[in-house]
Amino acid sequence: MLPENRAFMIRGDDDQEYGPVDLNELREWVRENRAGLGTTVRLDEPGAMWHPWQYYPELVALLAEVHVTSPIPGRPDLVIAPLGRRFLALLMDLILSSFLATPLLVVVVLAYMPDWNEQFTYMLLNPQAPMSPHFLHYVLLGNIITYLTLTLYMAGFHAIHGRTPGKSMLRLRVVDQNGNKPPFVKSFLRALAFVFSFYLYCIPLTYAFFNPQRRTFHDLIAGTYVVEA
């Protein structure tokens, strides 16, 4: 239980004074990374002296409370992204990655199955007929190209920028436990786990609905979070 809700004055990094603010407002400032250890404060009382943050027990308790209850331990300044915007960003990224995969699929079908128009026409006119080995091989190769393109798309953008084009448009980013963009190994592992989830009809993605940090299966595998940019 915190002591009575006294008001404080805060000295900012610009050496200006801000306040008075009570503990409820200070709690939000800590979450926004605007105050905390290293901040100089004083009571909002005549003649009160300036002291470091840890001088006041209620401020130490407040800081511990915010860090413990933060969705990302130790990073109260990071805000977990809403699932709705994550879904829209995913749709955009799927469309963009398909644009990258399409030229490769066209090249493969022209090189591997030059009589593709006859093959498709025959299948349309004879839906009960078994698929030709060439067509089955193309379907398999097409799936490999599509999923590999998606994997490299996700891994590359997350490792280099911390966000894909879709996440950039929706003001989202992927971070590790320290709030930094994940390295390539983690990004690649995350992308592989995502493609695996996508291949399983997105069932593993539904885990995000059942945890307060809205982490999906691939977030847990890579140790990442999706937060507001």
N, C-alpha and C positions, 0 to 999 in steps of 0.2 A: 504494500500500500504506500503510495507516494505521500509526502507531507502536503500541507495545505497549499493551495494553488497560488503561490506567490508570483508576482510579475517580475520580469527581468529586462534589463537593457543589454543589447548585444553589440559588440564592436566587430564590424565586418572586416574583410580583407582589405578594403579600401580605406580603413581607419576611420570610417564614419560610424556613428551610433544609430542603432535601430531599436525601436520599441516604444513603449513597453509591450512585452508579449508574455502571455501566460503559458502554462505547461502544454495546454492543448495545441496552441499555435506553434510552440517550439517542437512538438512532436512532428508536425507536418514539415517544419524546416529541416529536421534531422532526416526525414524520409526523402526530402528533396536535395539532401547533401549540402544544405546552406549553413548548417551549424553542427557542432559536435566537438570531439576532442581537438584541442588546439584553438577553440573559440574562447575569446575573453568575454566575461559577463560580469554584471553586477546587479544587485537588487535594485528595483525601482523605488528607492527610498533616498531621502536627503542625506548626503554625506557618505553614501555607500561606496566602498572601495571596489576596484576592478580585481577580479580573480580569474584563474583558469577554470574551465568548465568543470573539472573534476573536484573543485573545492566544495560544490554544493551536492549533497547526497541525492536530492531529488532529481538533479540533472544526470547524475551517474545512473540512477535507476531508470530514468526515462530513456537514456541511450541504450541501456541493456534491453529494455522492453522492446524498443523499435527494432533492434538487430535480431532479437529472438523471433519476433512475430513477422519479420520481413519475409516475403515469398522466396527471395533468394538470400540465403544466410549471409549476413555481413554486408549486404548491398541494398540498404533501404532506398537508395536513390533510383533503383531500377524498377520499372513498372511492368508487370506481366501483361503481354498483349492479349486482347480479347480474341476469342475463337472465331467470331464472325469475320474480322479483318484478316486473320490468318487464312481462312478458307478462300476469301476473295483473292488474296495474294497467291495462293496455291493455284487457283484457276488460271490466273495470268501467267504464272510460270509454266504450267503445263502447255498452254497455248504457244508461248515463246519457244519452249524447248522442242515442240513439235515442228515449228518452222525450221529449226536447225536440223532435225532428223529427216525431214521430207526430201531435201536434195540427195542425201545419201541413199534413201530408199529408192528413189527414182533411178539413180545410177546402178544400184544393185539389180533392180528388176530388169533394166535394159540389158545389162551385161549377163545376168544369170538366166533370165527367162525371156529371150527376144520375142518369142511368140506369145507374150502375155495377153495380148488382145484376143487371140484365139482361145487361150486357156480360160479367160474370164467369160467369154461368150459361151463356150461349151458348158461351163459350170452353171451359168444362168439358165441355159436351155435344158440342162439335165441336172437338176438339183439333187437327185438321188444317186448320181454316179459318184464313185470314189474319187477323191482328189488325186491328181498326178503326183508322183514323187517330187518333181521339180517344184510344184506349187507348195507342197508341204515343207520342202526345204526353204523356200522363200519366206513362208510364214514364220518359220523358226528363226531365220536370219533377220527378218524384219523386226521381230520381237527383241532380239539381242541388240540390234542397232538402236531401236527406240529407247530401251531401258538403259543402255550404256550412255546414250546421249543425255538422258535425263540425269543419270548419276553424275556425270562429269559437269553438267550445267550447275546442279545444286552444289556439288563439292567445290568447284572452282570459284563461284561467286561468293560463297560463304567464307572460304579461306582467304580470298583476296580483299573483299569488301565487307564481310560480315552480313551481307544481305544480297538477295537476288533482285533483279529488276522489279519483280512483283512486290517484294517486301519494301523496296525503296518507294514505290508509288503509294503504298499503304502506310508508310512511316513505321516500319518494323525492322528489327535486326535480331540476329542470333548471337548469343554470347555464351562464354563458358562460366564456370563458378566464380571467376575473378572479374567478370564484366567485360572481358576482352573477346574479340572475334576468335572463333576456334581455329587452331592450326589445320593444315591440310589433312593430316592423318585423321583427326577427329571429324573434320568436315566430310571426308570421303566415307568414313565409317557411318556417319549420320545419313549420308545420301544412300548408301547401300541398304541400311535398315529401312529408310523411307520407301525405296523401290520394292523391298521385300513386303512391306506393309501394303503398298499399292497393288502388288501382284496378288495379295490375299484379300482382294475386294475392300481394302482400306479398313478392315476390321481392327487391326492393332492401333489405328489412329484414334479410335473411340476412347482409348484410355484417357485422353485429355479431358474428357467430361467427368472423370472420377477422381481427379486430384486437384488440390487448390492452386498448384503452380501451372496448371494447364499443359503439362508436359506429355508429349506423345511417346510412343514406343521408341522412335528414333532419337528423341531428346534424351531419354533415359540411357540408351546405349552409348551415346556420345558425351553425356554429361553436359548438355546445353539447355538453354532457356531461350524462348522467343519473347522479346521485350519491346516496349515502345522506343522508337528511335529518338 
